[in-house]
Amino acid sequence: MADELERLEEEVGHPGDLLEALVSRITGEAISQFSKIEADWLSLMWCMDAYRVAGVAPRGMGTQTVSEGRRLAAIYRTKGNWFATIIAALLQNRTSQPIAAKGRVQGFSQPHQVDVAWPSREHDPLVCIETKVTGAPKYADTPSRGALADYTSRRKEAKFAATHVTLYRRQQETAIDHWGVWRAQAPPKTYFMWAARLRTDNPPDKVESMIREAQILVDTYLEGAGILAWRERSDRSGYEVVPLPQRAMVTTLDDVIYRVATEIKQAVGPQGTPPAPQVPEKPVEGAADVAPDPSNE
């Protein structure tokens, strides 16, 4: 096991070190575009996937008292948290506003864990971003997971959270009338940012499938969606980005970051502070004490 760890660290590095270096670079260089750190992200994903394929947990990461397999699985699931943290850091650089990742936000009848939100507060955020990282390589006897694996449950969560948080302000007095008009006007503005490894074995994933799914979400529940897709290079030396055709509101991550930053800049007051939260006079009794839905990542 020690020899395998040394081999992995020499060949692909350590995911914890790569993540720390990436976040430090974003902060230190005031980077505000994902495209500027795209190669770093792919290297991090390649590194983490190498440990998954080898069945070895990265040195010093995770709960040391659990089995190797459980520890590796738990570490692997945190890549979604990494993505949210990076998006929050990029957006903070672009807006000079505090941006929180994985914060608690109160909805109509229960709290939610929102991946990225502004303002960074529990009540009445004005912009929310749902982030997802999907896809995984084959390891041991477990087949590879496609970009759309578990997507239906995650899609349901995104729809529910987007609507449920929007209902918070007016509670049971909410008057919707035409769904599209209400959704466009009632805060928070909600966006979806999806990063995925495309499967190249049978059946291979196609980025067009991701675009189709995201487009339906935008047409019915969200303000916009951005996608980053990657696949293994033909020489198996790392990952490469799959070009994304421009399709309506489904665009690149940078375009969504730009759009969210614009929303934030237009909402801040003359002193650079966000508007005060609008808290309902009679919220649902006990709603704040209800356990939030568990995080998938």
C-alpha positions as CSV (number, residue, x, y, z in Angstrom):
1,M,0.0,0.0,0.0
2,A,2.8,2.4,0.9
3,D,4.5,1.7,-2.4
4,E,1.3,2.3,-4.3
5,L,0.8,5.6,-2.5
6,E,4.3,6.7,-3.4
7,R,3.8,5.7,-7.0
8,L,0.6,7.7,-7.3
9,E,2.0,10.8,-5.5
10,E,5.0,10.7,-7.9
11,E,2.9,10.2,-11.1
12,V,-0.2,12.4,-10.4
13,G,0.5,14.2,-7.2
14,H,-1.7,14.5,-4.1
15,P,-5.3,15.8,-4.5
16,G,-5.2,17.7,-1.3
17,D,-2.1,19.5,-2.3
18,L,-3.4,20.2,-5.8
19,L,-6.7,21.6,-4.4
20,E,-4.9,23.9,-1.9
21,A,-2.5,25.2,-4.7
22,L,-5.5,25.8,-7.0
23,V,-7.5,27.8,-4.4
24,S,-4.3,29.7,-3.4
25,R,-3.7,30.6,-7.0
26,I,-7.3,31.8,-7.5
27,T,-7.0,34.0,-4.4
28,G,-3.4,35.2,-4.9
29,E,-3.8,36.0,-8.6
30,A,-7.3,37.4,-8.3
31,I,-8.5,35.0,-11.0
32,S,-12.2,35.4,-11.9
33,Q,-12.6,33.1,-14.9
34,F,-12.8,29.3,-14.8
35,S,-11.1,29.1,-18.2
36,K,-7.9,30.5,-16.5
37,I,-7.7,27.5,-14.1
38,E,-9.3,24.9,-16.4
39,A,-6.1,22.9,-16.8
40,D,-5.6,22.9,-13.0
41,W,-9.1,21.5,-12.5
42,L,-8.6,18.8,-15.0
43,S,-5.3,17.8,-13.3
44,L,-7.1,17.7,-10.0
45,M,-9.8,15.4,-11.4
46,W,-7.2,13.2,-13.2
47,C,-5.3,12.9,-9.9
48,M,-8.4,12.0,-7.8
49,D,-9.6,9.5,-10.4
50,A,-6.2,7.8,-10.4
51,Y,-6.6,7.1,-6.7
52,R,-10.1,5.8,-7.2
53,V,-8.9,3.4,-10.0
54,A,-6.1,2.2,-7.8
55,G,-8.4,1.8,-4.8
56,V,-6.1,3.8,-2.5
57,A,-7.1,6.7,-0.3
58,P,-4.8,9.8,-0.5
59,R,-2.4,10.1,2.3
60,G,-3.7,12.1,5.3
61,M,-7.2,12.7,3.8
62,G,-10.5,11.5,5.3
63,T,-11.3,9.8,8.5
64,Q,-8.4,7.6,9.3
65,T,-10.3,5.1,11.5
66,V,-12.6,3.8,8.8
67,S,-11.8,1.2,6.2
68,E,-9.7,2.1,3.1
69,G,-12.7,1.7,0.8
70,R,-15.1,3.8,2.8
71,R,-12.5,6.5,3.3
72,L,-11.7,6.7,-0.4
73,A,-15.4,6.8,-1.3
74,A,-16.0,9.7,1.2
75,I,-13.0,11.6,-0.2
76,Y,-14.2,11.1,-3.8
77,R,-17.6,12.5,-3.0
78,T,-16.1,15.7,-1.8
79,K,-15.1,16.7,-5.4
80,G,-18.5,18.4,-5.6
81,N,-17.6,20.6,-2.6
82,W,-14.3,21.4,-4.2
83,F,-16.1,22.6,-7.3
84,A,-18.5,24.8,-5.3
85,T,-15.6,26.3,-3.4
86,I,-13.8,27.2,-6.6
87,I,-16.8,28.8,-8.2
88,A,-17.4,30.8,-5.0
89,A,-13.8,32.0,-5.0
90,L,-13.9,33.0,-8.7
91,L,-17.2,34.9,-8.2
92,Q,-15.9,36.7,-5.1
93,N,-12.9,37.9,-7.1
94,R,-15.2,39.1,-9.9
95,T,-17.6,41.0,-7.6
96,S,-15.5,42.0,-4.5
97,Q,-18.4,40.6,-2.5
98,P,-18.2,37.8,0.2
99,I,-19.5,34.7,-1.5
100,A,-20.2,31.5,0.5
101,A,-20.0,27.9,-0.6
102,K,-22.2,25.3,0.9
103,G,-24.2,27.6,3.1
104,R,-27.5,27.0,4.9
105,V,-30.5,28.9,3.3
106,Q,-34.0,28.9,4.8
107,G,-36.8,27.8,2.4
108,F,-40.6,27.9,2.8
109,S,-40.8,24.8,5.1
110,Q,-37.3,23.6,5.6
111,P,-33.7,24.8,5.3
112,H,-31.5,23.9,2.3
113,Q,-27.8,23.5,1.8
114,V,-27.1,25.8,-1.2
115,D,-23.9,25.3,-3.1
116,V,-23.2,29.0,-3.7
117,A,-25.2,32.0,-2.5
118,W,-25.1,35.7,-2.4
119,P,-25.5,37.5,0.0
120,S,-23.9,35.0,2.3
121,R,-26.8,34.8,4.7
122,E,-29.4,32.2,5.8
123,H,-32.4,34.3,5.0
124,D,-33.4,35.7,1.6
125,P,-30.3,35.4,-0.6
126,L,-30.7,37.1,-4.0
127,V,-28.6,34.7,-6.1
128,C,-28.2,31.0,-5.7
129,I,-26.1,28.5,-7.7
130,E,-26.5,24.8,-7.8
131,T,-23.3,23.0,-8.7
132,K,-22.8,19.4,-9.7
133,V,-19.9,17.2,-10.6
134,T,-20.7,13.9,-12.2
135,G,-19.1,11.0,-14.0
136,A,-16.4,8.6,-12.8
137,P,-14.0,6.0,-14.2
138,K,-14.2,2.2,-13.9
139,Y,-12.5,0.8,-10.9
140,A,-12.2,-2.9,-9.7
141,D,-15.5,-4.5,-10.6
142,T,-17.5,-1.3,-10.6
143,P,-18.3,0.0,-14.1
144,S,-17.7,3.6,-15.1
145,R,-20.4,6.1,-14.3
146,G,-21.7,8.4,-17.1
147,A,-22.2,12.1,-16.9
148,L,-26.0,11.6,-16.4
149,A,-25.7,9.0,-13.6
150,D,-27.9,10.1,-10.7
151,Y,-28.8,13.2,-12.7
152,T,-32.6,12.6,-12.3
153,S,-32.4,12.9,-8.5
154,R,-30.1,15.9,-8.7
155,R,-32.4,17.5,-11.2
156,K,-35.3,17.0,-8.8
157,E,-33.3,18.6,-5.9
158,A,-32.4,21.6,-8.1
159,K,-36.1,22.2,-9.0
160,F,-37.3,21.8,-5.5
161,A,-34.7,24.0,-3.9
162,A,-35.1,26.8,-6.6
163,T,-38.9,26.9,-6.0
164,H,-38.8,26.3,-2.3
165,V,-36.4,29.1,-1.5
166,T,-38.3,31.5,-3.8
167,L,-41.5,30.8,-1.8
168,Y,-39.8,31.9,1.4
169,R,-40.5,35.7,1.2
170,R,-44.3,35.6,0.9
171,Q,-44.9,32.1,2.4
172,Q,-48.5,31.1,1.9
173,E,-49.5,34.5,0.6
174,T,-47.4,33.9,-2.6
175,A,-49.5,34.6,-5.7
176,I,-47.9,32.9,-8.8
177,D,-50.3,33.4,-11.7
178,H,-48.2,32.9,-14.8
179,W,-45.4,30.6,-13.8
180,G,-42.8,32.0,-16.2
181,V,-43.4,35.6,-15.2
182,W,-43.4,34.8,-11.5
183,R,-40.2,32.8,-11.7
184,A,-38.4,35.5,-13.6
185,Q,-39.3,38.2,-11.2
186,A,-39.2,36.5,-7.7
187,P,-35.8,36.2,-6.1
188,P,-33.5,34.5,-5.8
189,K,-32.1,34.2,-9.3
190,T,-31.0,30.6,-9.6
191,Y,-28.3,29.1,-11.8
192,F,-26.9,25.7,-12.5
193,M,-23.2,24.9,-13.1
194,W,-22.4,21.3,-14.1
195,A,-19.0,19.8,-14.5
196,A,-18.8,16.2,-15.8
197,R,-16.4,13.5,-16.9
198,L,-17.7,12.1,-20.2
199,R,-17.6,8.3,-20.4
200,T,-15.7,7.1,-23.5
201,D,-16.4,3.4,-23.2
202,N,-19.7,1.8,-24.2
203,P,-22.1,3.5,-24.2
204,P,-20.1,6.8,-24.7
205,D,-21.4,10.0,-23.3
206,K,-22.3,12.9,-25.5
207,V,-22.1,16.5,-24.4
208,E,-25.3,17.2,-26.4
209,S,-27.2,15.1,-23.8
210,M,-26.0,17.3,-21.0
211,I,-27.0,20.4,-23.0
212,R,-30.5,19.0,-23.6
213,E,-31.0,18.3,-19.9
214,A,-29.7,21.6,-18.7
215,Q,-31.7,23.5,-21.4
216,I,-35.0,22.0,-20.0
217,L,-34.1,23.2,-16.5
218,V,-33.4,26.7,-17.8
219,D,-36.7,26.8,-19.8
220,T,-38.7,25.8,-16.7
221,Y,-37.0,26.6,-13.4
222,L,-33.7,28.4,-13.7
223,E,-32.1,31.6,-15.1
224,G,-29.2,30.0,-16.8
225,A,-26.8,27.0,-16.9
226,G,-23.2,26.5,-17.6
227,I,-21.4,23.3,-18.5
228,L,-17.9,22.0,-18.4
229,A,-17.3,18.5,-19.9
230,W,-14.1,16.6,-20.2
231,R,-13.0,13.1,-21.4
232,E,-9.8,11.0,-21.3
233,R,-7.3,11.8,-23.9
234,S,-6.7,9.1,-26.6
235,D,-3.2,8.5,-25.3
236,R,-4.6,8.1,-21.7
237,S,-2.2,10.8,-20.4
238,G,-4.9,13.0,-18.8
239,Y,-8.2,14.7,-19.5
240,E,-9.1,17.2,-22.2
241,V,-12.0,19.6,-22.4
242,V,-14.9,18.7,-24.8
243,P,-15.8,21.9,-26.7
244,L,-19.3,23.2,-25.9
245,P,-21.5,24.5,-28.7
246,Q,-23.4,27.6,-27.9
247,R,-27.0,26.7,-27.3
248,A,-29.5,29.3,-26.1
249,M,-29.0,29.8,-22.3
250,V,-26.8,26.8,-21.8
251,T,-23.2,28.1,-22.1
252,T,-19.8,28.0,-20.6
253,L,-19.0,28.3,-16.9
254,D,-17.4,31.7,-17.5
255,D,-20.5,33.0,-19.1
256,V,-22.6,32.1,-16.1
257,I,-20.0,33.6,-13.7
258,Y,-20.2,36.8,-15.7
259,R,-24.0,36.8,-15.7
260,V,-24.2,36.1,-11.9
261,A,-21.6,38.8,-11.2
262,T,-23.7,41.3,-13.2
263,E,-26.7,40.4,-11.2
264,I,-24.8,41.0,-8.0
265,K,-23.3,44.3,-9.1
266,Q,-26.7,45.6,-10.1
267,A,-28.1,44.6,-6.7
268,V,-25.5,46.1,-4.4
269,G,-26.2,49.5,-2.8
270,P,-24.1,52.6,-3.2
271,Q,-21.9,51.6,-0.3
272,G,-21.3,48.2,-1.8
273,T,-23.6,46.5,0.6
274,P,-26.4,44.1,-0.4
275,P,-30.1,44.9,0.2
276,A,-31.5,44.0,3.6
277,P,-33.3,40.6,3.7
278,Q,-37.0,40.5,3.4
279,V,-38.1,38.2,6.2
280,P,-41.7,37.0,6.4
281,E,-43.7,38.2,9.4
282,K,-45.3,34.8,9.9
283,P,-43.0,32.0,8.7
284,V,-44.0,28.4,8.9
285,E,-43.7,27.4,12.5
286,G,-40.8,25.1,13.1
287,A,-39.5,25.3,9.6
288,A,-36.1,26.5,10.7
289,D,-35.7,23.4,12.9
290,V,-36.4,20.9,10.2
291,A,-33.4,18.9,9.1
292,P,-32.1,20.0,5.6
293,D,-31.9,17.5,2.8
294,P,-28.5,15.6,2.9
295,S,-25.8,16.7,0.5
296,N,-25.0,14.3,-2.4
297,E,-21.4,15.4,-2.6
